[in-house]
């Protein structure tokens, strides 16, 4: 429970032994490699002599091919795109310069895909900025500083604020939604991570106060009996039995 604080040891797992072996279970839908009809590269391995009599087979008719496919990652390579803006002087004497694309703002800069990959590794896979920087240097030979990676994440966060507000409003108006909160630390200070979710989407919000609820909630809210949830109006309450059993 959140009330235990972050200093206590986590409880032992309540999961008991079920006698099943580790790994995939019977009936589990597995995923295996399958050959594709049109591979990207075809390499023909020719046979030129008979393995028994050593006769020359160069002109012998082909009886068939045995196909084996290897799925691999192509050589990582940074693509450098140079934008060149034309400069022309009109007969009236006015000098005219073509416009660069809106996202090309400096003589040298990182592209959108490079920044997106750095944010993906940093936030989705929780890899620290310094290690993401090392990955780019080791894999792509591209120097990108931890500060640049952090600023790319901040820029993405800013651009998603409108989308996040719309998502929160949709979940607040949903017929049924789940509420929860848990303590964690941001820059060494205890904060609260509030969650609002249903089967389609999840919205997270950080707050200094545990009892600071989402706004404009309607419909049915499912929660863990935390007393602050009962201050909500215009909602019906459903209690989470998983929390009760704990």
QUIJO-V579030 format. One record per backbone hydrogen bond with DSSP energy under -1.0 kcal/mol. CO is the residue of the C=O (numbers start at 1). NH is the residue of the N-H. E is the energy in kcal/mol with one decimal. If there is no record, write none. Layout:
co->[CO CO]
nh->[NH NH]
e->[E E]
This chain:
co->[1 2 25 28 48 50 55 86 88 90 94 96 101 111 112 113 114 115 116 117 118 119 120 120 121 128 129 130 131 132 133 134 135 136 136 145 146 147 148 149 150 151 152 153 154 155 156 158 160 161 162 163 164 165 166 167 168 169 172 175 177 178 180 182 184 186 189 191 192 193 194 195 196 197 201 203 205 207 219 220 221 222 223 226 227 228 229 236 238 240 241 242]
nh->[4 5 28 30 57 54 50 98 96 93 90 88 104 115 116 117 118 119 120 121 122 123 124 125 127 132 133 134 135 136 137 138 139 140 142 149 150 151 152 153 154 155 156 157 158 159 160 161 164 165 166 167 168 169 170 171 172 173 218 220 222 197 195 193 191 189 186 184 207 182 205 180 203 178 198 196 194 192 236 177 238 179 240 229 230 231 232 221 223 244 245 246]
e->[-1.7 -1.7 -2.2 -1.1 -3.4 -1.2 -2.1 -2.8 -3.8 -2.2 -3.0 -2.9 -2.1 -2.1 -2.4 -2.3 -1.9 -2.2 -2.5 -2.4 -2.0 -3.0 -1.3 -1.2 -1.9 -2.3 -2.5 -1.7 -2.2 -2.2 -1.8 -2.9 -3.0 -1.4 -1.9 -1.9 -2.4 -2.4 -2.0 -1.8 -2.1 -2.3 -2.1 -2.3 -2.2 -2.2 -1.4 -1.2 -2.8 -2.3 -2.1 -2.3 -2.5 -2.1 -2.2 -2.4 -2.4 -1.4 -2.3 -2.9 -2.5 -2.0 -2.7 -3.0 -3.6 -1.8 -2.8 -2.0 -2.4 -1.5 -2.1 -1.5 -2.8 -3.3 -2.3 -2.4 -3.3 -2.8 -2.5 -2.1 -2.6 -2.8 -2.9 -1.9 -1.1 -1.5 -1.6 -2.9 -2.0 -1.4 -2.6 -1.1]
